[in-house]
Amino acid sequence: MKWAERAAGSFLILIALLGASASARAGSEESELPDIADARPLPLPLTAPESDAAASGELMAPAAATATPDPADSASPNDSLQPESIEWGPLLRDSFRFLMFEHAYRMTQRNTREGFTGPFFKDYFRSVGNIHGWRDGDPFTTNYVGHPIQGAISGDIWISHDPRYRRAVFSWSSSQYWKSRLRATAFAAAYSLQFEIGPLSEASMGNVQQFPQATGVVDWVVTPTVGLGWMIGEDAVDAKLIAKWESRTHSRAARIVLRGLLNPSRSMSNLMQLKAPWHRDTRPGITQF
């Protein structure tokens, strides 16, 4: 038990360090945001008409080339200049950080630690081959609350690294929103499968599936599907409640509480990306009103 207490203490220290680092990083990013309110388009040069075409009001190519694009255009989530490829490097890095956090928590469980005593490869393949049925022996809250939250967190990590859709906001009629969440659900399913039977999984690190009561596939299904519902619920709360409530206050503490506590999976996802828990890709930070 002393070993478990030391591990649990390490988790608390890790979360404190991640939160402090993310807060400092978010503060510096907000202070460095450029103010585009004072941006003005450059005046077009005055050109005397030297031809019949110019005299008739046709635009000259050099003058048209000097026009400055509206800064608001570049902020559009559907702008053609936005990159569309997945940020695979950061996505895998942040997903791995989340995976290691979960496995570190598992190390506080005695049955997990006891699974490291046998031959690694033999016990791993035996665990994978032993899977059958639906139930896995975990309580209801673990299967139908904890694992959906895992699906929502991994899905949120995907969304943050999906430039084409990451600024999509909850709306029943938005195809952009539903495409983004379905793509996130597919990634959550892949993450869940890896967590259950992959190279760095419960099957390989602790050989959990060797126990007769822990052989079901409930988590394979529930994690991504109910996790999708969890993501949609948090998105709706964020768009319909949090955004409205925070627009009525200039209190940073109130905004932190609203964003952090009412969107727990997104807050955890932000921490795994070394961002402030209250970070949003879809609107400014808590110090901007």
C-alpha contacts under 8 A as a table, 3 or more apart, distances in Angstrom:
res1	aa1	res2	aa2	distance
1	M	4	A	5.04
1	M	5	E	6.21
2	K	5	E	5.03
2	K	6	R	6.23
3	W	6	R	5.22
3	W	7	A	6.30
3	W	108	T	7.72
4	A	7	A	5.03
4	A	8	A	6.10
4	A	107	M	7.52
4	A	108	T	4.69
4	A	109	Q	7.49
5	E	8	A	5.07
5	E	9	G	6.11
5	E	108	T	7.77
6	R	9	G	5.04
6	R	10	S	6.22
7	A	10	S	4.99
7	A	11	F	6.44
7	A	104	A	7.67
7	A	105	Y	7.75
7	A	107	M	7.60
7	A	108	T	6.42
8	A	11	F	5.10
8	A	12	L	6.58
8	A	105	Y	7.41
8	A	108	T	7.01
9	G	12	L	5.23
9	G	13	I	6.38
10	S	13	I	5.09
10	S	14	L	6.07
11	F	14	L	4.97
11	F	15	I	6.18
11	F	104	A	7.87
11	F	105	Y	7.55
12	L	15	I	5.21
12	L	16	A	6.18
13	I	16	A	5.08
13	I	17	L	6.16
14	L	17	L	5.17
14	L	18	L	6.11
15	I	18	L	5.07
15	I	19	G	5.99
16	A	19	G	5.16
16	A	20	A	6.11
17	L	20	A	5.14
17	L	21	S	6.02
18	L	21	S	5.14
18	L	22	A	5.93
18	L	271	L	6.33
18	L	272	M	7.95
18	L	274	L	6.18
19	G	22	A	5.10
19	G	23	S	6.00
19	G	271	L	6.59
19	G	274	L	7.60
19	G	275	K	7.83
19	G	276	A	6.56
19	G	277	P	7.44
20	A	23	S	5.16
20	A	24	A	6.21
21	S	24	A	5.26
21	S	25	R	6.12
21	S	274	L	6.79
21	S	275	K	7.76
22	A	25	R	5.05
22	A	26	A	5.99
22	A	271	L	6.87
22	A	274	L	4.92
22	A	275	K	4.27
22	A	276	A	4.44
22	A	277	P	7.61
23	S	26	A	5.11
23	S	27	G	6.09
23	S	275	K	6.92
23	S	276	A	4.89
24	A	27	G	5.14
24	A	28	S	6.29
25	R	28	S	5.27
25	R	29	E	6.19
25	R	275	K	6.92
25	R	276	A	7.54
26	A	29	E	5.08
26	A	30	E	6.19
26	A	275	K	6.43
26	A	276	A	5.83
26	A	279	H	7.69
27	G	30	E	5.27
27	G	31	S	6.26
28	S	31	S	5.15
28	S	32	E	6.24
29	E	32	E	5.21
29	E	33	L	6.38
30	E	33	L	5.34
30	E	285	G	7.00
30	E	287	T	7.76
35	D	38	D	6.79
35	D	39	A	7.88
36	I	39	A	5.10
36	I	71	P	7.43
41	P	67	A	7.32
41	P	68	T	5.44
41	P	69	P	7.81
41	P	70	D	7.99
42	L	66	T	7.63
42	L	67	A	7.08
42	L	68	T	6.51
44	L	63	A	6.21
44	L	66	T	6.50
44	L	67	A	7.00
45	P	63	A	6.62
49	P	52	D	7.79
49	P	54	A	4.95
49	P	55	A	5.49
50	E	54	A	6.43
50	E	55	A	7.41
51	S	54	A	5.24
51	S	55	A	6.21
52	D	55	A	4.99
52	D	56	S	6.11
53	A	56	S	5.20
53	A	57	G	6.86
53	A	58	E	5.84
54	A	57	G	5.47
54	A	58	E	5.39
54	A	59	L	6.94
54	A	60	M	7.16
55	A	58	E	7.46
59	L	63	A	7.24
59	L	64	A	6.87
60	M	63	A	5.58
60	M	64	A	6.41
61	A	64	A	5.17
61	A	65	A	6.15
62	P	65	A	5.14
62	P	66	T	6.68
63	A	66	T	5.46
63	A	67	A	7.29
64	A	67	A	5.68
69	P	73	D	7.40
70	D	73	D	5.60
70	D	74	S	7.63
71	P	74	S	5.69
71	P	75	A	7.15
72	A	75	A	5.32
72	A	76	S	6.99
73	D	76	S	5.61
73	D	79	D	7.15
74	S	79	D	6.53
74	S	81	L	7.46
74	S	82	Q	7.99
75	A	79	D	7.53
76	S	79	D	5.24
77	P	82	Q	7.31
77	P	164	R	7.12
77	P	165	Y	7.20
77	P	167	R	5.83
77	P	168	A	7.27
78	N	82	Q	7.28
78	N	164	R	7.30
79	D	82	Q	5.62
80	S	83	P	7.87
82	Q	163	P	7.04
82	Q	164	R	6.85
83	P	163	P	6.05
83	P	164	R	6.55
84	E	162	D	7.34
84	E	163	P	5.66
84	E	164	R	4.72
85	S	162	D	7.17
85	S	163	P	7.02
85	S	164	R	7.44
86	I	161	H	6.05
86	I	162	D	5.10
86	I	163	P	6.74
87	E	90	P	5.89
87	E	91	L	5.99
87	E	161	H	5.21
87	E	162	D	6.65
87	E	163	P	7.77
88	W	91	L	4.94
88	W	92	L	5.98
88	W	161	H	7.53
89	G	92	L	5.45
89	G	93	R	6.18
90	P	93	R	4.97
90	P	94	D	6.03
90	P	161	H	7.21
91	L	94	D	5.42
91	L	95	S	6.04
91	L	157	I	6.91
91	L	158	W	6.50
91	L	161	H	5.93
92	L	95	S	5.06
92	L	96	F	5.92
93	R	96	F	5.18
93	R	97	R	6.31
94	D	97	R	5.00
94	D	98	F	6.33
94	D	157	I	7.24
94	D	272	M	5.90
94	D	273	Q	5.52
95	S	98	F	5.09
95	S	99	L	6.11
95	S	154	S	6.90
95	S	157	I	7.04
95	S	272	M	7.73
96	F	99	L	4.89
96	F	100	M	6.11
97	R	100	M	5.23
97	R	101	F	6.23
97	R	272	M	6.31
98	F	101	F	5.04
98	F	102	E	6.31
98	F	272	M	5.85
99	L	102	E	5.17
99	L	103	H	6.26
99	L	195	F	7.56
100	M	103	H	5.05
100	M	104	A	5.94
101	F	104	A	5.10
101	F	105	Y	6.38
102	E	105	Y	5.18
102	E	106	R	6.36
103	H	106	R	4.81
103	H	107	M	6.35
104	A	107	M	5.23
104	A	108	T	7.38
105	Y	108	T	5.72
105	Y	109	Q	7.80
106	R	109	Q	5.52
106	R	112	T	6.58
107	M	110	R	7.43
107	M	112	T	6.17
107	M	113	R	6.02
108	T	112	T	7.86
108	T	113	R	7.73
109	Q	112	T	5.48
109	Q	113	R	6.59
110	R	113	R	5.20
110	R	114	E	6.15
111	N	114	E	5.11
111	N	115	G	6.39
111	N	206	G	7.36
111	N	208	V	7.54
112	T	115	G	5.29
112	T	116	F	7.37
112	T	205	M	7.35
112	T	206	G	4.46
112	T	207	N	7.36
112	T	208	V	6.65
113	R	116	F	5.75
113	R	117	T	7.94
113	R	206	G	6.17
114	E	117	T	5.94
114	E	206	G	6.89
115	G	118	G	6.73
115	G	205	M	7.26
115	G	206	G	4.00
115	G	207	N	5.45
115	G	208	V	7.07
116	F	119	P	7.96
116	F	120	F	7.38
116	F	205	M	6.92
116	F	206	G	5.47
116	F	207	N	7.67
118	G	123	D	6.76
119	P	122	K	5.67
119	P	123	D	5.95
120	F	123	D	5.50
120	F	124	Y	6.03
120	F	204	S	7.24
121	F	124	Y	4.98
121	F	125	F	6.20
121	F	204	S	7.84
122	K	125	F	5.54
122	K	126	R	6.17
123	D	126	R	5.00
123	D	127	S	6.04
123	D	204	S	7.67
123	D	207	N	6.35
123	D	210	Q	7.79
124	Y	127	S	5.13
124	Y	128	V	6.40
124	Y	203	A	5.67
124	Y	204	S	4.90
124	Y	207	N	5.95
125	F	128	V	5.15
125	F	129	G	6.06
126	R	129	G	5.14
126	R	130	N	6.03
126	R	210	Q	6.98
127	S	130	N	5.16
127	S	131	I	6.92
127	S	203	A	5.61
127	S	204	S	7.87
127	S	207	N	5.74
127	S	208	V	7.05
127	S	209	Q	4.78
127	S	210	Q	4.91
128	V	131	I	5.81
128	V	197	I	6.28
128	V	203	A	6.36
128	V	209	Q	6.96
130	N	209	Q	6.61
130	N	210	Q	6.64
130	N	215	T	6.47
131	I	209	Q	6.64
131	I	215	T	4.52
131	I	216	G	6.01
131	I	217	V	7.31
132	H	215	T	5.60
132	H	216	G	5.30
132	H	217	V	6.89
133	G	215	T	6.82
133	G	216	G	4.69
133	G	217	V	6.45
134	W	215	T	7.76
134	W	216	G	4.22
134	W	217	V	5.01
134	W	218	V	5.10
135	R	138	D	7.71
135	R	213	Q	7.60
135	R	214	A	7.22
135	R	215	T	7.07
135	R	216	G	4.46
135	R	217	V	6.70
135	R	218	V	5.81
136	D	213	Q	5.71
136	D	214	A	3.93
136	D	215	T	5.15
136	D	216	G	4.29
136	D	217	V	6.91
136	D	218	V	6.78
137	G	213	Q	4.99
137	G	214	A	5.09
137	G	215	T	7.92
137	G	216	G	7.90
138	D	142	T	6.14
138	D	143	N	6.44
138	D	214	A	7.53
139	P	142	T	5.47
139	P	143	N	6.51
140	F	143	N	5.30
140	F	144	Y	5.78
140	F	145	V	7.59
141	T	144	Y	5.40
141	T	145	V	5.00
141	T	146	G	6.26
142	T	145	V	5.64
142	T	146	G	4.60
142	T	147	H	6.24
143	N	146	G	6.08
143	N	147	H	5.52
143	N	148	P	7.62
143	N	218	V	7.25
143	N	219	D	6.29
143	N	222	V	7.29
143	N	223	T	7.99
144	Y	147	H	6.23
144	Y	148	P	6.23
144	Y	222	V	6.83
144	Y	223	T	7.96
144	Y	226	V	7.61
145	V	148	P	5.44
145	V	149	I	6.26
146	G	149	I	5.24
146	G	150	Q	6.39
147	H	150	Q	4.81
147	H	151	G	6.27
147	H	219	D	6.70
147	H	222	V	7.11
147	H	223	T	4.97
147	H	227	G	7.51
148	P	151	G	4.88
148	P	152	A	6.17
148	P	222	V	6.44
148	P	223	T	4.48
148	P	224	P	6.67
148	P	225	T	7.61
148	P	226	V	5.31
148	P	227	G	4.00
148	P	228	L	7.80
148	P	230	W	6.81
149	I	152	A	4.94
149	I	153	I	6.10
149	I	223	T	7.59
149	I	227	G	5.98
149	I	230	W	6.96
149	I	265	S	6.15
150	Q	153	I	5.17
150	Q	154	S	6.22
150	Q	223	T	6.73
150	Q	227	G	7.19
150	Q	265	S	7.80
151	G	154	S	5.31
151	G	155	G	5.95
151	G	185	T	7.55
151	G	188	A	5.15
151	G	189	A	7.43
151	G	192	S	7.15
151	G	223	T	4.97
151	G	224	P	5.12
151	G	226	V	7.81
151	G	227	G	4.56
151	G	228	L	7.25
152	A	155	G	4.94
152	A	156	D	6.02
152	A	188	A	7.39
152	A	224	P	7.61
152	A	227	G	4.75
152	A	228	L	6.41
152	A	230	W	6.18
152	A	231	M	5.35
152	A	265	S	6.05
152	A	266	R	7.71
153	I	156	D	5.08
153	I	157	I	6.29
153	I	265	S	5.03
153	I	266	R	6.25
153	I	268	M	6.68
153	I	269	S	5.20
154	S	157	I	5.06
154	S	158	W	6.42
154	S	184	A	7.83
154	S	187	F	7.40
154	S	188	A	5.45
154	S	191	Y	7.08
154	S	269	S	7.16
155	G	158	W	5.10
155	G	159	I	6.33
155	G	181	R	7.67
155	G	184	A	4.52
155	G	185	T	5.94
155	G	187	F	6.45
155	G	188	A	5.23
155	G	228	L	7.98
155	G	231	M	7.80
156	D	159	I	4.99
156	D	160	S	6.29
156	D	184	A	7.05
156	D	231	M	7.74
156	D	265	S	7.70
156	D	266	R	6.20
156	D	269	S	6.13
157	I	160	S	5.28
157	I	161	H	6.72
157	I	269	S	5.75
157	I	270	N	7.76
157	I	273	Q	7.69
158	W	161	H	5.30
158	W	162	D	6.21
158	W	184	A	5.65
158	W	187	F	6.91
159	I	162	D	5.06
159	I	163	P	7.85
159	I	165	Y	7.11
159	I	166	R	5.09
159	I	180	S	6.90
159	I	181	R	7.68
159	I	184	A	6.16
160	S	163	P	7.34
160	S	166	R	5.68
160	S	281	D	7.67
161	H	166	R	7.20
162	D	165	Y	5.83
162	D	166	R	5.49
163	P	166	R	5.42
163	P	167	R	7.76
164	R	167	R	7.90
165	Y	168	A	5.51
165	Y	176	Q	6.47
165	Y	177	Y	7.22
165	Y	179	K	7.73
165	Y	180	S	5.36
166	R	180	S	7.05
166	R	281	D	7.21
167	R	281	D	6.12
167	R	282	T	5.22
168	A	176	Q	6.09
168	A	177	Y	5.02
168	A	180	S	7.26
168	A	282	T	7.52
169	V	177	Y	6.11
169	V	235	D	7.41
169	V	239	A	7.13
169	V	282	T	7.26
170	F	174	S	7.54
170	F	177	Y	6.13
170	F	232	I	7.52
170	F	235	D	5.70
170	F	236	A	5.88
170	F	239	A	6.41
171	S	174	S	5.26
171	S	177	Y	6.81
174	S	177	Y	5.32
174	S	178	W	6.63
175	S	178	W	5.26
175	S	179	K	6.04
176	Q	179	K	5.27
176	Q	180	S	6.18
177	Y	180	S	5.21
177	Y	181	R	6.35
178	W	181	R	5.17
178	W	182	L	6.07
179	K	182	L	5.23
179	K	183	R	6.15
180	S	183	R	5.25
180	S	184	A	6.23
181	R	184	A	4.88
181	R	185	T	6.07
181	R	228	L	7.18
181	R	231	M	7.92
182	L	185	T	4.93
182	L	186	A	6.32
182	L	228	L	7.88
183	R	186	A	5.22
183	R	187	F	6.54
184	A	187	F	5.15
184	A	188	A	6.15
185	T	188	A	4.88
185	T	189	A	6.18
185	T	224	P	5.58
185	T	225	T	7.24
185	T	227	G	7.60
185	T	228	L	6.04
186	A	189	A	5.16
186	A	190	A	6.46
186	A	224	P	7.41
187	F	190	A	5.05
187	F	191	Y	6.09
188	A	191	Y	4.98
188	A	192	S	5.98
188	A	223	T	7.43
188	A	224	P	5.37
189	A	192	S	5.08
189	A	193	L	6.16
189	A	220	W	7.13
189	A	221	V	7.88
189	A	223	T	7.04
189	A	224	P	5.01
190	A	193	L	5.16
190	A	194	Q	6.27
191	Y	194	Q	5.17
191	Y	195	F	6.15
192	S	195	F	4.94
192	S	196	E	6.19
192	S	219	D	7.61
192	S	220	W	6.30
192	S	223	T	6.65
192	S	224	P	7.42
193	L	196	E	5.14
193	L	197	I	6.08
193	L	198	G	6.62
193	L	220	W	6.15
194	Q	197	I	5.49
194	Q	198	G	3.98
194	Q	199	P	7.06
194	Q	200	L	6.94
194	Q	201	S	6.04
195	F	198	G	6.02
195	F	200	L	6.67
195	F	201	S	4.40
195	F	202	E	6.28
196	E	201	S	5.18
196	E	202	E	5.26
196	E	203	A	6.28
196	E	220	W	7.58
197	I	200	L	7.71
197	I	201	S	5.29
197	I	202	E	6.36
197	I	203	A	5.10
197	I	204	S	7.06
198	G	201	S	5.04
198	G	203	A	7.28
198	G	204	S	7.29
199	P	204	S	6.22
200	L	203	A	7.99
200	L	204	S	6.10
200	L	205	M	6.57
201	S	204	S	5.24
201	S	205	M	5.76
202	E	205	M	5.21
202	E	206	G	5.91
202	E	207	N	6.00
202	E	208	V	5.76
202	E	209	Q	7.58
203	A	206	G	6.33
203	A	207	N	4.27
203	A	208	V	5.63
203	A	209	Q	5.99
204	S	207	N	5.40
205	M	208	V	7.94
207	N	210	Q	5.85
208	V	211	F	6.13
208	V	214	A	6.62
209	Q	212	P	7.27
209	Q	214	A	5.16
209	Q	215	T	5.08
210	Q	214	A	7.25
210	Q	215	T	7.37
211	F	214	A	5.44
211	F	215	T	7.10
212	P	215	T	6.25
213	Q	216	G	7.87
216	G	219	D	7.89
217	V	220	W	5.31
217	V	221	V	6.99
218	V	221	V	5.62
218	V	222	V	6.06
219	D	222	V	5.08
219	D	223	T	5.44
220	W	223	T	6.07
220	W	224	P	7.48
221	V	224	P	6.32
221	V	225	T	6.37
222	V	225	T	5.34
222	V	226	V	5.36
222	V	227	G	7.18
223	T	226	V	5.94
223	T	227	G	5.40
224	P	227	G	4.81
224	P	228	L	6.00
225	T	228	L	5.19
225	T	229	G	6.80
226	V	229	G	5.01
226	V	230	W	6.27
227	G	230	W	4.89
227	G	231	M	6.20
228	L	231	M	5.10
228	L	232	I	6.23
229	G	232	I	5.11
229	G	233	G	6.10
230	W	233	G	5.09
230	W	234	E	6.27
231	M	234	E	5.23
231	M	235	D	6.07
231	M	265	S	7.94
232	I	235	D	4.99
232	I	236	A	6.10
233	G	236	A	5.20
233	G	237	V	6.25
234	E	237	V	5.07
234	E	238	D	6.01
234	E	262	L	7.33
234	E	263	N	5.52
235	D	238	D	5.06
235	D	239	A	6.10
236	A	239	A	5.23
236	A	240	K	5.75
236	A	241	L	7.72
237	V	240	K	5.38
237	V	241	L	5.19
237	V	242	I	6.27
237	V	262	L	7.40
237	V	263	N	7.81
238	D	241	L	5.75
238	D	242	I	4.73
238	D	243	A	5.97
238	D	259	R	7.48
238	D	262	L	7.72
238	D	263	N	7.20
239	A	242	I	6.36
239	A	243	A	5.55
239	A	244	K	7.67
240	K	243	A	6.47
240	K	244	K	6.59
241	L	244	K	5.35
241	L	245	W	6.06
242	I	245	W	5.16
242	I	246	E	5.97
242	I	258	L	6.16
242	I	259	R	6.63
242	I	262	L	7.88
243	A	246	E	5.44
243	A	247	S	6.26
244	K	247	S	5.26
244	K	248	R	6.92
245	W	248	R	5.49
245	W	249	T	7.17
246	E	249	T	5.41
246	E	250	H	7.57
246	E	254	A	7.56
246	E	255	R	5.71
246	E	258	L	7.53
247	S	250	H	7.73
247	S	289	F	7.34
249	T	254	A	7.61
249	T	255	R	7.81
250	H	287	T	7.92
250	H	289	F	6.91
251	S	254	A	5.28
251	S	255	R	6.39
252	R	255	R	5.09
252	R	256	I	6.13
252	R	286	I	5.76
252	R	287	T	6.53
253	A	256	I	5.09
253	A	257	V	6.22
254	A	257	V	5.18
254	A	258	L	6.10
255	R	258	L	5.09
255	R	259	R	6.06
255	R	286	I	6.11
256	I	259	R	5.39
256	I	260	G	5.71
256	I	278	W	5.90
256	I	286	I	7.12
257	V	260	G	5.20
257	V	261	L	5.62
257	V	262	L	7.74
258	L	261	L	5.84
258	L	262	L	5.79
259	R	262	L	5.78
259	R	263	N	5.96
259	R	267	S	7.78
259	R	277	P	7.86
259	R	278	W	5.29
260	G	263	N	5.63
260	G	264	P	6.03
260	G	267	S	5.63
260	G	277	P	6.02
260	G	278	W	5.43
261	L	264	P	5.55
261	L	267	S	7.97
263	N	266	R	5.52
263	N	267	S	6.19
264	P	267	S	5.02
264	P	268	M	6.24
265	S	268	M	5.13
265	S	269	S	6.11
266	R	269	S	4.90
266	R	270	N	6.13
266	R	277	P	7.43
267	S	270	N	5.13
267	S	271	L	6.40
267	S	276	A	7.77
267	S	277	P	4.21
267	S	278	W	6.18
267	S	279	H	7.77
268	M	271	L	5.06
268	M	272	M	6.31
268	M	277	P	6.61
269	S	272	M	5.13
269	S	273	Q	6.46
269	S	277	P	7.81
270	N	273	Q	5.06
270	N	274	L	6.28
270	N	275	K	4.94
270	N	276	A	6.16
270	N	277	P	5.20
270	N	278	W	7.65
270	N	279	H	6.81
271	L	274	L	4.83
271	L	275	K	5.34
271	L	276	A	6.33
271	L	277	P	5.76
272	M	275	K	7.46
275	K	279	H	6.63
276	A	279	H	5.38
278	W	285	G	7.75
278	W	286	I	7.77
279	H	285	G	6.44
280	R	283	R	5.83
280	R	284	P	6.97
280	R	285	G	6.98
281	D	284	P	7.74
284	P	288	Q	6.13
285	G	288	Q	5.75
286	I	289	F	7.60
